[in-house]
Amino acid sequence: MMHADLIDQEDLISQLRAIGFEMPPGATAEQACAQAVCGLTSDRATALKRLVEQMLTGSATILPAVRQAIDQQLLPGLVAYKQGRG
């Protein structure tokens, strides 16, 4: 039986916590992504950008709710942060 690598809500939250973001208990993928982009610093933005790049270019399948949260929260948040600094 084959098992595919999946990135679900819990994986996303775990990865965000691993790079230093605090996540409220029971957060959804969308809430976690919104929380991550609030109050970005240069270091956190860099770490978040790397994480997003790894998830989007990796071989794991990103579940639709997680992909939607990345597309609607993380990517625009990173762009807005970059535009605000540059």
BALO-67759 format. One line per 3 residues: number of its first residue (from 1); their letters; for each residue x, y, z of N, C-alpha, C, O, CB. Coordinates in Angstrom, 1 decimal. Atoms other than C-alpha are relative to their C-alpha. Glycine has a CB too. Layout:
<recs>
NUM> A> X,Y,Z,X,Y,Z,X,Y,Z,X,Y,Z,X,Y,Z  ...
</recs>
This chain:
<recs>
1> MMH> 0.8,-1.2,0.0,0.0,0.0,0.0,0.9,1.2,0.0,1.8,1.3,0.8,-1.0,0.0,1.2  -0.8,-1.2,0.1,1.4,3.4,-1.0,-0.6,1.1,0.9,-1.8,1.2,1.1,0.1,0.5,-1.4  0.4,-1.1,-0.8,1.3,6.4,1.3,0.6,1.3,-0.6,1.8,1.3,-0.8,0.4,-0.2,1.5
4> ADL> -0.4,-1.3,0.5,1.5,9.9,-0.1,0.4,1.0,1.1,-0.3,0.9,2.2,-1.0,0.6,-1.0  -0.2,-1.1,-1.0,3.1,12.8,1.8,-1.0,1.0,-0.2,-1.2,1.5,-1.3,1.5,0.5,-0.2  1.1,-1.0,0.0,0.4,15.2,2.7,0.4,1.1,0.9,0.9,0.9,2.0,-1.3,-0.6,0.3
7> IDQ> -0.1,-1.2,-0.9,0.6,18.7,4.2,-1.5,0.4,0.3,-2.2,0.9,-0.5,0.8,1.2,-0.6  1.3,-0.4,-0.5,-2.5,19.1,6.3,0.1,1.2,0.9,1.1,1.7,1.1,-0.8,-1.2,0.6  0.0,-1.1,-0.9,-3.6,21.8,8.7,1.0,-0.1,1.2,1.7,0.8,1.5,-1.4,0.2,0.5
10> EDL> -0.9,0.2,-1.2,-1.7,20.3,11.6,1.5,0.1,-0.4,2.3,0.6,0.3,-0.3,-1.4,0.6  -1.4,-0.1,0.5,1.5,19.9,9.5,0.4,1.5,-0.2,1.5,1.9,0.2,0.1,-0.7,-1.3  -0.2,-1.4,0.2,1.2,23.6,8.5,0.3,0.7,1.3,1.3,1.4,1.4,-1.1,0.6,-0.8
13> ISQ> -0.1,-0.7,-1.4,0.7,24.8,12.1,1.3,-0.5,0.6,2.0,0.4,1.2,-1.2,-0.3,0.8  -1.3,0.5,-0.6,3.6,22.6,13.3,1.2,0.6,-0.7,2.1,1.0,0.0,0.0,-1.6,-0.2  -1.1,-0.7,0.7,5.9,24.0,10.6,0.1,1.4,0.3,1.2,2.0,0.5,-0.1,-0.2,-1.5
16> LRA> 0.0,-1.4,-0.4,4.9,27.5,11.5,0.6,0.2,1.4,1.4,1.1,1.7,-1.4,0.6,-0.1  -0.5,0.0,-1.4,5.6,26.8,15.2,1.5,-0.2,0.0,2.3,0.4,0.7,-0.7,-1.0,0.9  -1.5,0.3,0.0,9.0,25.3,14.3,0.9,1.1,-0.5,2.0,1.1,-0.1,0.1,-1.2,-1.0
19> IGF> -0.9,-1.1,0.4,10.2,28.5,12.7,-0.3,1.2,0.9,0.1,2.3,0.6,-0.3,0.4,-1.5  0.1,-1.1,-1.0,9.1,30.6,15.7,-1.3,0.7,0.1,-1.4,1.7,0.9,1.0,0.9,-0.2  1.3,-0.7,-0.1,5.5,31.6,15.1,-0.9,-0.7,1.1,-0.9,-1.9,1.2,-0.8,0.0,-1.3
22> EMP> 0.9,0.5,-1.0,3.1,31.3,18.0,-1.4,-0.2,-0.6,-1.9,0.7,-1.2,0.0,0.9,1.3  1.3,0.3,0.5,-0.2,29.7,17.1,-1.0,-0.3,1.1,-0.7,-1.0,2.0,0.1,-1.2,-1.0  1.0,0.3,-1.1,-3.4,29.7,19.2,-0.5,-1.5,-0.2,-0.5,-2.0,-1.3,-1.2,0.9,-0.2
25> PGA> 0.5,1.4,0.0,-4.7,26.2,20.1,-1.3,0.0,-0.9,-2.1,0.9,-0.8,-0.3,-0.5,1.4  1.2,0.2,0.8,-7.3,25.0,17.6,-0.1,0.9,-1.2,-1.2,1.0,-1.8,-1.2,0.2,0.9  0.1,-0.9,1.2,-6.4,27.4,14.9,-0.2,-0.8,-1.3,0.3,-1.9,-1.4,1.3,0.8,-0.1
28> TAE> 0.2,0.6,1.3,-7.5,26.6,11.4,1.3,0.5,-0.9,2.1,1.3,-0.4,-1.3,0.5,-0.7  -1.1,-0.3,0.9,-5.0,26.8,8.5,-0.1,1.5,-0.4,1.0,2.2,-0.4,0.0,-0.8,-1.3  0.1,-1.4,0.4,-6.4,30.2,7.5,0.3,0.9,1.2,1.0,1.9,1.0,-1.5,0.3,-0.4
31> QAC> -0.3,-0.8,-1.2,-6.2,31.6,11.1,1.5,-0.1,0.2,2.1,1.0,0.6,-0.8,-0.5,1.2  -1.5,0.1,-0.2,-2.6,30.3,11.4,0.7,0.8,-0.9,1.7,1.5,-0.6,0.4,-1.5,-0.1  -0.7,-0.8,1.0,-1.6,31.9,8.2,-0.2,1.5,0.2,0.8,2.3,0.1,-0.4,-0.4,-1.4
34> AQA> 0.2,-1.4,-0.3,-3.2,35.2,9.1,0.8,0.4,1.2,1.4,1.5,1.2,-1.5,0.2,0.3  -0.8,-0.3,-1.2,-1.5,35.1,12.5,1.5,0.1,-0.4,2.2,1.0,0.2,-0.2,-1.1,1.1  -1.4,0.0,0.3,1.9,34.4,10.9,0.4,1.3,-0.7,1.5,1.8,-0.5,0.3,-1.2,-0.9
37> VCG> -0.4,-1.3,0.7,1.8,37.5,8.7,-0.2,1.2,0.8,0.2,2.3,0.4,-0.8,0.1,-1.3  0.2,-1.2,-0.9,0.8,39.8,11.5,1.4,0.3,0.7,2.0,-0.6,1.3,-1.1,-0.2,1.1  -1.2,-0.4,-0.7,3.8,41.7,12.8,1.3,-0.7,-0.5,2.2,-1.0,0.3,-0.1,-0.3,1.4
40> LTS> -1.2,0.6,0.6,6.4,40.2,10.4,1.2,0.9,0.3,1.1,2.1,0.2,-0.2,-0.2,-1.5  -1.3,-0.6,-0.1,10.0,41.1,11.0,0.8,-0.5,-1.2,0.4,-1.4,-1.9,0.8,-0.3,1.3  -0.8,0.4,1.1,12.7,40.8,8.4,0.4,-1.5,0.1,0.3,-2.3,-0.9,1.3,0.8,-0.1
43> DRA> -0.4,1.4,-0.2,14.0,37.4,9.9,-1.2,-0.9,-0.2,-1.1,-1.9,-0.8,0.6,-0.1,1.4  1.1,0.9,0.1,10.5,36.0,10.2,-0.6,0.0,-1.4,-1.0,-1.1,-1.9,-1.1,0.5,0.9  0.5,0.0,1.4,9.5,37.1,6.7,0.9,-0.9,-0.9,0.4,-1.7,-1.7,0.0,1.4,-0.6
46> TAL> -0.9,0.9,0.7,12.6,35.3,5.4,-0.3,-1.4,0.3,-0.3,-2.3,-0.7,1.5,0.4,0.3  0.3,1.4,-0.4,11.9,32.1,7.3,-1.4,-0.4,-0.6,-1.5,-1.6,-1.0,0.0,-0.1,1.6  1.3,0.4,0.6,8.2,32.2,6.2,0.1,-0.2,-1.5,-0.5,-1.1,-2.0,-1.0,1.1,0.4
49> KRL> -0.2,0.1,1.4,9.2,32.8,2.6,0.6,-1.4,-0.4,0.2,-2.1,-1.3,0.9,1.1,-0.6  -0.6,1.3,0.3,11.5,29.7,2.7,-0.9,-1.1,0.3,-1.0,-2.1,-0.5,1.3,-0.1,1.0  0.9,1.1,-0.3,8.9,27.6,4.3,-1.1,-0.1,-1.1,-1.4,-1.3,-1.5,-0.8,0.3,1.4
52> VEQ> 1.0,0.1,1.1,6.3,28.5,1.7,0.6,-0.5,-1.3,0.0,-1.4,-2.0,-0.6,1.5,-0.3  -0.7,0.5,1.2,8.8,27.9,-1.1,0.2,-1.5,0.1,0.0,-2.3,-0.9,1.4,0.7,-0.2  -0.2,1.4,-0.2,9.6,24.5,0.4,-1.3,-0.8,-0.2,-1.3,-1.9,-0.8,0.6,-0.3,1.4
55> MLT> 1.3,0.7,0.2,6.0,23.5,0.6,-0.5,0.0,-1.4,-1.0,-1.0,-1.9,-1.1,0.7,0.9  0.5,-0.1,1.4,5.1,24.7,-2.9,0.8,-0.7,-1.0,0.3,-1.1,-2.0,-0.1,1.5,-0.4  -0.9,0.7,1.0,8.1,23.1,-4.6,0.3,-1.4,0.4,0.9,-2.1,-0.4,1.3,0.8,-0.2
58> GSA> -0.2,1.4,-0.4,8.2,19.9,-2.6,-0.9,-1.0,-0.7,-1.8,-0.6,-1.4,-0.1,-0.1,1.5  0.8,1.1,0.6,6.8,16.6,-3.5,-1.3,-0.4,0.7,-2.1,-1.1,0.2,0.8,-1.3,-0.1  1.2,0.3,-0.8,4.2,16.5,-0.8,-1.3,0.7,-0.6,-1.2,1.7,-1.2,0.2,0.5,1.5
61> TIL> 1.3,-0.5,0.4,0.5,17.0,-1.6,-0.5,1.0,1.0,-0.6,0.6,2.2,-1.0,-1.1,-0.4  0.6,-1.0,-1.0,-0.9,20.2,0.0,-1.5,-0.1,-0.1,-2.1,0.0,-1.2,0.5,1.4,-0.4  1.4,0.1,0.0,-4.5,19.7,1.0,-0.6,1.3,-0.4,-0.1,2.4,-0.1,-0.5,-0.5,1.4
64> PAV> 0.6,-1.2,0.5,-6.9,22.2,-0.5,-0.2,1.1,1.0,0.1,2.3,0.6,-1.3,-0.3,-0.6  0.2,-1.0,-1.0,-7.7,24.1,2.7,1.3,0.7,0.3,1.4,1.9,0.6,-0.7,-0.5,1.3  -1.3,-0.6,-0.3,-4.0,24.6,3.4,0.5,0.8,-1.2,1.1,1.9,-1.0,1.0,-1.2,0.3
67> RQA> -0.4,-0.7,1.2,-3.3,25.6,-0.2,-0.7,1.3,-0.1,-0.1,2.4,-0.4,-0.2,-0.8,-1.3  0.8,-1.2,0.0,-6.1,28.1,0.0,0.5,1.0,1.0,0.6,2.2,0.7,-1.5,-0.3,0.2  -0.6,-0.9,-1.0,-4.7,29.6,3.2,1.3,0.6,-0.4,1.5,1.8,-0.1,0.1,-0.8,1.4
70> IDQ> -1.3,-0.5,0.5,-1.3,29.9,1.7,-0.2,1.1,-1.1,0.4,2.1,-1.0,0.9,-1.2,-0.6  0.3,-1.0,1.1,-2.7,31.6,-1.4,-0.7,1.2,0.4,-0.4,2.3,-0.1,-0.9,-0.7,-1.0  0.8,-1.2,-0.4,-5.0,33.9,0.4,0.6,0.8,1.2,0.2,2.0,1.4,-1.4,-0.4,0.4
73> QLL> -0.6,-0.7,-1.1,-3.0,34.8,3.5,1.5,0.1,0.0,2.0,1.3,0.0,-0.4,-0.8,1.3  -1.5,-0.1,-0.1,0.7,33.9,3.4,0.6,0.8,-1.2,1.4,1.7,-1.0,0.6,-1.4,0.0  -0.6,-0.6,1.2,1.5,34.9,-0.2,-0.3,1.5,0.0,0.7,2.3,-0.2,-0.4,-0.6,-1.3
76> PGL> 0.3,-1.4,0.0,-0.3,38.3,-0.1,0.7,0.7,1.2,1.1,1.9,1.1,-1.5,0.3,0.1  -0.7,-0.6,-1.2,1.1,39.0,3.4,1.5,0.2,-0.2,2.0,1.2,0.2,-0.2,-0.9,1.2  -1.4,-0.2,0.3,4.6,38.4,2.3,0.3,1.1,-1.1,1.2,1.8,-0.9,0.6,-1.4,-0.5
79> VAY> -0.1,-1.1,1.0,4.1,40.6,-0.8,-0.2,1.4,0.7,0.6,2.3,0.4,-1.0,-0.2,-1.1  0.3,-1.3,-0.6,2.6,43.4,1.3,1.2,0.4,1.0,1.6,1.6,1.0,-1.3,-0.1,0.9  -1.1,-0.3,-0.8,5.5,43.1,3.8,1.2,0.5,-0.8,1.9,1.5,-0.5,0.4,-1.2,0.8
82> KQG> -1.1,-0.4,0.9,8.1,43.3,1.0,-0.2,1.4,-0.6,0.7,2.2,-0.6,0.2,-1.0,-1.1  0.4,-1.3,0.6,6.3,46.3,-0.6,0.1,1.1,1.0,0.6,2.2,0.7,-1.4,0.0,-0.6  0.0,-1.0,-1.1,6.1,48.1,2.7,1.4,0.3,0.4,1.7,1.4,1.0,-0.7,-0.5,1.2
85> RG> -1.4,-0.2,-0.4,9.9,47.7,3.3,0.8,0.6,-1.2,1.9,1.1,-1.0,0.6,-1.3,0.4  -0.8,-0.4,1.1,11.0,48.5,-0.2,-0.4,1.2,-0.8,0.2,1.5,-1.7,0.2,-1.1,-0.9
</recs>
